[in-house]
Amino acid sequence: MKKLLLIALVLAAALTNAQITITNANMPVTGDTARRSTGTMASLLLPPNTPYTTTGANIAWSFDSLKANGQMMRKFESPISTPYPFFFSSSYGEKTADSLNLGIITFSNIYQFYKKSSASFNVDGTGMSYMAFPIPNFYSDKDELYMFPLNYGNHDSTTFKFSTISTSVIPAYSKQGYRITDVDGWGTITTPLSGVPVPCIRLTTTQYSQDSIKGNLAVGTFTIPLNVGFPNYQRSIQFLTLTEHTPYMEINGSVVGGTFLPTGVRYRDVPRYFAGVNEIDAQVALAIYPNPAAGELNIIIPKNKDLVLEIYSDLGQLVIKKNISNNEMMNKHTIDISSLSQGIYSGRLGDGKSVQNFKFIKQ
């Protein structure tokens, strides 16, 4: 009896430390929800948390000391429950943002629509609204977020191509490029969700995209031609588990000059409550650009707005504070950031009722 018990314990320990494999069965389905906290970068980087750059086999990643500064709920919906019910009938959608600011062009109600197969998990299309008009947009070359099965050591490179529907009134937004994904670690991960190690794999996925905006923008009685192109390099480090249909934890940011600059961390967590003004998905300004920025940061605000702008360094120091207001239909404010050192900065725009949080990279 003791020998059988010893064998069982050895087998259990081996299974606990065995590498897991992620397949399409571990991806989201319609009706799934996942509560995620947004963590502070300072709490991610400080000991005793494991350095997020750690890769390899049988690693025990520990992020118990993460501190939340907000919380959101991921929700995967049937197309009929979204503003785009008739365009993505064979997919399921997730609202990813209230708005998408592209210079002086703003889209609202941003939904991603996904499809999965035994071979891959794809972004099938994107729903956007321009001036309250719903626009379905499809990938002519799907963006494969994951290729299955996902095992330690896998390396995948895929391409994608996307463009919005455009008219003489609606500008065209397009992106094309490639995605490189490496499964660069396996082991266990702990977060403040439970403090219990959960088997996981770690992957790094990088989107190398060239984005562009073309069209004519009507501003009052004037028409402004637009033809703007810009690189958009984004990286996500993700920890995937068998029990969750979304990343247990992910660190997102930009790639500038080949260097990854993390700007945010999200992780599975217990319910938390934050008092005060709304800081989740608040839309106070119409646009904040460019990002990265060198000498100036532009902020466009709507009519009859009185806002307070605060910009903080990565150490939490207040480096810029300014009152901005507008009585015109649309007004651009230019903030001089030339004196700031290179790095990642956090910004807050508040109107007394809501706060819009944002991050930007100072080149």
Secondary structure, DSSP 8 states (H G I E B T S, - for coil): -HHHHHHHHHHHHHHHTS---B-GGGS--TT-EEEEEEE-HHHHHSTTS--TT--EEEEEEE-TT--EEEEEEEEEE-GGGSS-TTT-TTSEEEEEEEEEEETTEEEEEEEEEEEE-SSEEEEEEEEEEETTEEEEEEEEEEEEEEESSB-TT-EEEEEEEEE----SSS-EEEEEEEEEEEEEEEEEEE-TTTSS-EEEEEEEEEEEEEEEEEEEEEETTEEEEEEEEEEEEEEEEEEE-SS-SS-SEEEEEEEETTEEEEEEEEEE-------SSB-SS---SSEEE-SSBSSEEEEEEETTEEEEEEEE-TTS-EEEEEEEEE-SSEEEEEEE-TTS-SEEEEEEEE-SSBEEEEEEEE-
